[in-house]
Amino acid sequence: MAENKVQDFFIAESSNEKNRGEVRLDLFMKKHKELASGNPNDVWKLEYYKNTTKLALMILLYIFAQDDDDISEKELRKVKKYLRKHRYILEAKDFDEIIDLAKSKMTIDIFAKYMKDSGFKEDILDRAVLEAKEVVKRSLVYKTYIDELKDAYLEQVK
């Protein structure tokens, strides 16, 4: 077991064969074996996971801005912690997309437009809601905001 950690360390430190981003993605994929089946037809799993991560970040930005129209340091730490766990799956264009949406206060209309433009369906929303609720698991207020967002979105798309 210790040998794997040492190998992983040296793999991560080597930059002559692959750049650090690719190495980190390799390590991420080792941890999430269900995403790396080796079957080329299973590329959708990685995309689904990436889209769920982006959508969960959007939900977090929405709920944290709802209570006081500002994201506090404590709320930002929760976003950063979630992002640290999932950053290897996101590409530069994904970060640009998140940054663009984070520049203005997230509203239900912006959220609905993002969902429509991205072509996301209700199942990916359900998964992202579960992930966002896991981040704020101790706060009933934030869970309420998440439920309100989901209900408002579903009402808007009817």
C-alpha positions in Angstrom: 0.0 0.0 0.0 2.8 2.4 0.9 4.5 1.6 -2.4 1.4 3.0 -4.3 1.6 6.3 -2.4 5.3 6.6 -3.2 4.7 5.8 -6.9 1.8 8.3 -7.0 4.1 10.9 -5.4 6.8 10.5 -8.0 4.2 10.3 -10.8 2.8 13.6 -9.6 6.2 15.2 -9.3 7.3 14.1 -12.8 6.6 16.8 -15.3 8.7 15.5 -18.2 6.3 12.9 -19.5 3.0 14.6 -18.8 1.9 18.0 -17.5 0.7 18.3 -14.0 -3.0 18.6 -15.0 -2.9 15.3 -16.9 -1.2 13.6 -13.9 -3.7 15.0 -11.5 -6.5 13.8 -13.8 -4.9 10.3 -13.8 -4.8 10.3 -10.0 -8.4 11.5 -9.9 -9.5 8.7 -12.2 -7.7 6.2 -10.0 -9.9 7.3 -7.1 -13.0 7.3 -9.2 -12.7 4.0 -11.0 -16.4 4.0 -11.9 -15.7 6.9 -14.3 -12.8 5.1 -16.0 -14.2 1.9 -17.3 -11.8 1.8 -20.3 -14.8 1.4 -22.6 -14.8 4.2 -25.2 -18.6 4.2 -25.1 -18.6 5.2 -21.5 -17.2 8.7 -22.1 -20.6 10.0 -21.1 -19.9 9.1 -17.4 -17.0 11.6 -17.3 -19.1 14.3 -19.0 -22.0 13.6 -16.7 -19.8 13.9 -13.6 -18.3 17.1 -14.9 -21.7 18.6 -15.7 -23.0 17.6 -12.3 -20.0 19.2 -10.6 -20.5 22.5 -12.6 -24.2 22.5 -11.8 -23.6 21.8 -8.1 -21.3 24.8 -8.0 -24.0 26.9 -9.6 -26.4 25.8 -7.0 -24.0 26.6 -4.2 -23.4 30.1 -5.7 -27.1 30.6 -5.8 -27.9 29.5 -2.3 -25.0 31.3 -0.7 -26.0 34.6 -2.3 -29.7 34.3 -1.3 -29.4 35.0 2.4 -27.6 38.3 2.3 -26.8 39.0 -1.4 -23.1 38.2 -0.6 -21.0 35.2 -0.3 -19.2 35.2 3.1 -15.8 33.8 3.9 -17.3 30.7 5.5 -19.5 30.1 2.5 -16.6 30.6 0.1 -14.6 28.0 2.1 -17.4 25.5 1.5 -17.3 26.2 -2.3 -13.5 25.9 -2.3 -13.6 22.7 -0.4 -16.1 21.2 -2.9 -14.0 22.5 -5.8 -10.8 21.0 -4.4 -12.4 17.6 -4.5 -13.6 18.0 -8.1 -11.3 20.4 -9.7 -9.4 17.8 -11.7 -12.4 16.9 -13.7 -13.0 20.5 -14.8 -11.3 22.1 -17.7 -10.2 25.8 -18.2 -13.4 26.5 -20.2 -15.5 25.1 -17.4 -13.8 27.5 -14.9 -14.4 30.4 -17.3 -18.1 29.5 -17.5 -18.4 29.3 -13.7 -16.5 32.6 -13.3 -18.8 34.4 -15.8 -21.9 33.2 -14.0 -20.4 34.1 -10.6 -19.8 37.7 -11.6 -23.4 38.5 -11.3 -25.9 37.5 -8.6 -27.3 34.1 -9.5 -31.1 34.3 -10.0 -33.6 31.6 -10.9 -33.8 33.1 -14.4 -30.0 32.9 -14.9 -30.0 29.4 -13.5 -32.9 28.3 -15.8 -31.1 29.9 -18.8 -27.9 28.1 -17.9 -29.8 24.8 -17.6 -31.5 25.3 -21.0 -28.4 26.5 -22.8 -26.4 23.6 -21.5 -29.1 21.1 -22.4 -29.2 19.6 -18.9 -32.2 17.4 -17.9 -33.9 16.9 -14.6 -31.8 13.9 -13.6 -28.6 15.8 -13.6 -30.3 18.5 -11.6 -31.4 15.9 -9.1 -27.8 14.6 -8.7 -26.4 18.2 -8.4 -29.0 19.0 -5.8 -27.9 15.9 -3.8 -24.2 17.0 -4.0 -25.0 20.6 -3.0 -27.1 19.3 0.0 -24.1 17.2 1.0 -22.0 20.4 1.1 -24.5 22.2 3.4 -25.7 19.2 5.2 -25.9 20.9 8.6 -27.9 24.0 7.4 -31.6 23.7 7.1 -31.8 27.2 5.7 -29.5 26.4 2.7 -31.3 23.1 2.1 -34.6 25.1 1.9 -33.0 27.4 -0.6 -31.9 24.4 -2.7 -35.4 23.0 -2.6 -36.9 26.4 -3.5 -34.5 26.7 -6.5 -35.3 23.2 -7.8 -39.1 23.8 -7.4 -38.9 27.2 -9.0 -36.9 25.8 -11.9 -39.3 22.9 -12.5 -42.2 25.3 -12.3 -40.6 27.6 -14.8 -39.9 24.9 -17.4 -43.4 23.5 -17.3 
